[in-house]
Amino acid sequence: MNFELTEEQRLIQDTAKRFAAEEIAPTLDAEESRHEFRADRVAKMGSLGFFSCAVPEEFGGSGMGFAESVLMAEQIAKVSASWRLPFNMQNLGPALTVSKFGTAAQKAKYVPGWVAGTQLGFFAMTESNTGSDVSSMKTHAIDKGDHWEVHGTKMWISQAHVGDAGLLYAYTDKTQGNKGMTAFIIEPKNMPGCTARAIETKLGLKCAPTGEFAFDGMKVPKENVLGKPGDGFRGLCRGRSGRCRRGAGPGHPVCQ
Ligand SMILES: Cc1cc2nc3c(=O)[nH]c(=O)nc-3n(C[C@H](O)[C@H](O)[C@H](O)COP(=O)(O)OP(=O)(O)OC[C@H]3O[C@@H](n4cnc5c(N)ncnc54)[C@H](O)[C@@H]3O)c2cc1C
């Protein structure tokens, strides 16, 4: 097997290296000390195609792949661990998931903005008592006929309080266990019943915005369910290939 980088991959690596050195490093210390997040920098990265690797071309991506994405992430993280977070969130967060599991309308509405860096994304799973064991989450959504009503809280969510649109995971039928978890595309600034605030006490990664959500009857339109109700955990577990990320494949008890 040949592990040499192709010429295109070297070019991508160099572009990220140069960006980190010229656009992040010079002001990084001051920004870290002020806990300053730069949405304009995300937009600049987007305009240079930084978030396009894993997304098909029809939605603004380049469809290059994960290896190219990792090459860029390495160069950014070498200069700033903080800036690796927005990079990965815009690149491999909701954009990747919606381009894989979304309807044509959801893909067209949301994915290009995440890829361009003009719409800040997030991926909300963690709660105060729910970390690695995602299935223990308490946030739930009630079917109200023409919409879903969400109750609960999320915490440690990257880009929560600055986010424009992203993914929320909640139970819609707890009696079904993991098969009762659903993913929703939410727009915190446009959906009453959602409040978001920053967590400002982190020991590091201070330029990377981390926040929490509280949902008090947030109304989510029915068309904002990603996949079908009950598909949420399956989507979390599966990668772009559609195979189970845990390697168990079609026989995995959770994924089927
Ligand atoms: C800066 C930052 C950004 C974040 N961004 C997001 C985000 O965007 N979205 C989101 O949903 N969450 C986010 N998180 C939360 C993150 O995903 C959780 O911290 C993570 O899932 C681990 O959960 P926990 O902290 O509760 O640790 P725990 O789940 O309590 O785990 C603690 C330790 O125990 C180990 N452990 C846990 N279970 C087992 C087991 N069964 N066997 C052996 N070892 C085990 C873990 O590996 C870990 O070392 C963020 C966190 C931080 C700090």
The ligand as a Gaussian input file, in Angstrom:
#p B3LYP/6-31G(d) Opt

LIG

0 1
 C      -14.861000      21.348000      24.628000
 C      -15.947000      20.340000      24.526000
 C      -16.790000      20.357000      23.415000
 C      -17.848000      19.453000      23.324000
 N      -18.679000      19.492000      22.243000
 C      -19.767000      18.667000      22.205000
 C      -20.715000      18.765000      21.160000
 O      -20.557000      19.550000      20.235000
 N      -21.805000      17.969000      21.202000
 C      -22.031000      17.075000      22.209000
 O      -23.048000      16.403000      22.207000
 N      -21.123000      16.933000      23.208000
 C      -20.010000      17.705000      23.238000
 N      -19.099000      17.598000      24.251000
 C      -19.306000      16.591000      25.269000
 C      -18.475000      15.345000      25.009000
 O      -18.970000      14.664000      23.889000
 C      -18.549000      14.501000      26.286000
 O      -17.715000      15.141000      27.207000
 C      -18.120000      13.095000      26.029000
 O      -19.149000      12.415000      25.332000
 C      -17.776000      12.336000      27.306000
 O      -18.803000      12.465000      28.207000
 P      -18.511000      12.842000      29.735000
 O      -17.669000      14.090000      29.760000
 O      -19.818000      12.870000      30.468000
 O      -17.609000      11.694000      30.271000
 P      -18.066000      10.233000      30.724000
 O      -19.015000       9.633000      29.751000
 O      -18.509000      10.298000      32.167000
 O      -16.690000       9.466000      30.633000
 C      -15.617000       9.742000      31.566000
 C      -14.489000       8.799000      31.279000
 O      -14.921000       7.429000      31.441000
 C      -14.690000       6.698000      30.245000
 N      -15.820000       5.774000      30.059000
 C      -17.120000       6.098000      29.920000
 N      -17.863000       4.986000      29.753000
 C      -17.017000       3.946000      29.773000
 C      -17.184000       2.537000      29.667000
 N      -18.375000       1.976000      29.495000
 N      -16.076000       1.767000      29.743000
 C      -14.844000       2.314000      29.926000
 N      -14.629000       3.648000      30.044000
 C      -15.696000       4.447000      29.962000
 C      -14.598000       7.730000      29.113000
 O      -13.808000       7.272000      28.028000
 C      -13.939000       8.903000      29.837000
 O      -12.560000       8.765000      29.851000
 C      -18.033000      18.490000      24.360000
 C      -17.168000      18.457000      25.464000
 C      -16.144000      19.372000      25.538000
 C      -15.241000      19.319000      26.746000

